[in-house]
C-alpha cells in the first residue's frame, strides 16, 4: 500500500495537471474548471486504491455527473455535448492516467519498471531530436507539430531500443533481449503519440504551454506528455505478462 506522503504527491500532481487542462479547455468558465478538477480527483483517488470496483464507480460518477452538469447549464445541446466531451477527456486523460505511475511503482520490482519506462521514453525523445536535426526531411504531422519529421520518429524508436538495452544490462535483467526491444518499441511509439496528442490539444485550445508551474518549461502536462501513455502501457503489460492477469 501507498505511504500517505507518496499518495499525497500523486494527488497533487494530478490536481495540478487537471487544473492546467481545465484552464486550457475552459479558459472563461470557472465552474467547468472546478468540475474537471473535482471529477478528475475522484477518479485519480480511486485508481490509487488499486481496486477495479472503486475505479469503475468513480468513472461512472464522472460520466453521469459530467452529463448532468453540462446539460443543466447549457440550453444549446450541441454546445453542451461538446463540453461534456472536453470535461470527460480531461478527467480520463489526466485523472485516470497519472496515477498509473503509482500503480506501476507498487508492483514487484516496480521501481525498476518505472525507471525503465522513464529512461526508454527519454531515449525516444533524445533519439527523435538528434535524428530529426541530422536527417529530418519529411514532415510527420505538420498540422499538429511542424518540427517533427518521419526521420525523427524513426530515430526516436531507435533511441528507445538502445536505451532499453542499456537499462537491461544495468538494472533491468528480468526481460529477455527480444522482449526488452519489443517493450521499448511500444514505449517509443506511445511516447511520441503522447507528445503529439498533447501538442494537438494545446493547438486546439490555442495554448502555447499547458501551464507555467515550471519556469521556462511550461506546466506539468508539458513535462508528462511523453510519459503518460508509456506508464499506462508498462503497468498493464506488467500486469498481463508478469503477474498473469
N, C-alpha and C positions, 0 to 999 in steps of 0.2 A: 504493500500500500504506500501511497504517497506520504511524504512528510508535509506538514501544513505549510512550511516555507516554500517547498517546490510547487505544490498545488497552487499556492497563492501567486507565485511568479507566473505560472502558465495562465492563470486567470487575468492577471494584469496585462500580459502580452496580448491575450485575446481581446481584452477591453479596449486597449489602445488601437488594435487592428480594426475592431468593429467601429470605433469612433472615426477612424480615418476613412473607412468605407462609407459610413453614413454621411460624412462631410462631403465626399465626392458625389455620392448618389443623390443626396437631398440637401444641397447647399443652403436652400432658403426655407427648409421645413424642419424646424427643431423637433417637433413631435415625432416625425418619422425617424429622425436620427436616434431619438431615445428608444423608439420601438426596435430599431435594428440592434441597438446595444442591449436592451433588455432580453429580447428573444434569443439573441446570439449568446449571451452569458448563460442563459438557462441550458442551451444546447451544449456549450463548452463544459459546464459543470457536470452535465450528465455523461459526457464522453469520458471525463476523468474518473468516473465511478467504475468504468470498465464493464458495466452491466448493460447488456443489449436492451433489456426491458426499459431501463431508465432513459437510454438514448432514444429509443423508439417513442416513448411517451413525450420526451422533450421536443423532438422533431414534429410530432403530431400537434403538440401545443403551438409550436411556432407557425405551422401551416394554417391551422384553424384560426389562431389569433391574428395572423397577418391578413388573412382574407377578411375577417370581420373588421379589423382595424381600417383597412383601405376602403372597403365597400361602404362603411358607415360615414367616412369622412369626405367622400367624393361622389358627387352626383353624376359626373361623366364616367360611365362604366369602363370605357376604353382606357382612360387615364388611371382609373382605379386598378384595373388588372395589370397595367404596366408597372404601377407602383408595388403591387403585391410581388411581381416577379423580381424587381430590384431589391425589395426588402428580404425576400427569402434567399436570393442569391448571396447577399451579404451574410446572412445568418449561417448558411451552409459553407460558403467559401472560407469564411474566417472562423466562425464559432465552432464548426464541425471539424475543419481541417487542422487548425493549430494544435489542439490537444493531442493529436496523434504522435507528436514527438514525445510526449509524456508516456503514452501507451507503449511506444517502442522502447523507451528507456526502462520501463518496468520489467521487460521480458528478460529471461536468462541471457547473459552476455549482451544486455540491451545497450550498455554504453558503447560497446564495440560497434553495434549496428548503427547507433546514432552518429558516431564519428565517421564510420564508413560512408554513410549516406551524405553527410556534410562534405567530406573531402572529395567524394566522387562528383557531387554536384558542383563543387568549386573547380574540379578538374575540367568539367564540361564548360563552365563559364570561361576559364582561362584558355582552354584549347580553342573554343569558339572565337575568342577575342584575337588571339595571335594568328590563327588560320585566316580569319576574316581580314585582318590587316595585311597579311602577306599575300593571300591568293584570292581574296573575295572579289568576285565579278558579278555573279548573277544574284539579283535581289531575291530574298526568301519570301517575305510578305511586306512589300513596301508600304501598303496601306496601314499596316499596324506598327512596324518598326523599320524605318527606312534604312537603317545602318546594318541590319542583319542580312547575311548572304547564305547561299546554299553551301558554299565552300566553308564558311564559318561554322555552319551547323554540323557538317561532316567532321570538321576539326574538333568540335565540341564532343562528339561521340568518341573520337579517338582519345581525346584528353581524359574523358571519363574512364575509359578502359585502362589507360596507362596508370592513372592514379589508383584505381581499384586494385590493380595487380600489385602495386607497391604496398597498399594497405594490407593485402593478403599476406605479403611477406613479413610485414612488420607486426601486425596485431590481429589480422582477420583471417586466420587459417581454417575457420570452421567450414568454409565452402571450397569446393574443388575449383581448379583453374577455369574450366569452361563455364561453370555455374557463376563464378565471380564475374566473368566477362559478360555473361547474359544479363545478370542483375545490373551491372554497370551500364549496359546499353539501355536498359529500361529506365534507370535513373537519369541517364543523359538525355534521353528523349523527353522525359517528363519535366526535367529541369528547364529545358528550352521551351516546352509548351507552357509551363508556368510563367516564365518570363514574358512570352508573347501574350498570354491571356491577361496578365497584369497591365501590359502596355495597351492592349485593346480596351480594357476597362478605363484606364486613365484618358485615352484618346476619346472614347465615347462620352466621358464625363467632362471633358475639357480641362483636365487637371494635368499639370506638369509632373508633380510628385503626389504620392498618396498622403503625405503629411510633412511635418517639419521637426519631428522629435529628435532626429539625428542630424545635427548641423552639417550641411554640405552633402548629405546623403539621402535626404528625403525622410520618409516615415518607415514604420515597422514593416508595412506591406511591401515597400520598395526593397527592403533587405531580405524578406522572406519569399519573394515571388518565385525564385528558382528552387526553393526548398519544400514548399507546402505539398506539391504533388509527389515528389520523391519520398517524403516522410510517410504519406498515406500508403504509397506503393510498398515501401520497405516493411511497414507494420503488417500489412495483410500478406505479403509474401512470406514473412517470417511466421505468421500465424498458420498459414496453409502448409508450408513445406517443412517447417521446423517443429511446430507444435502439433501439426496434424489435425487442424480443424476439419 
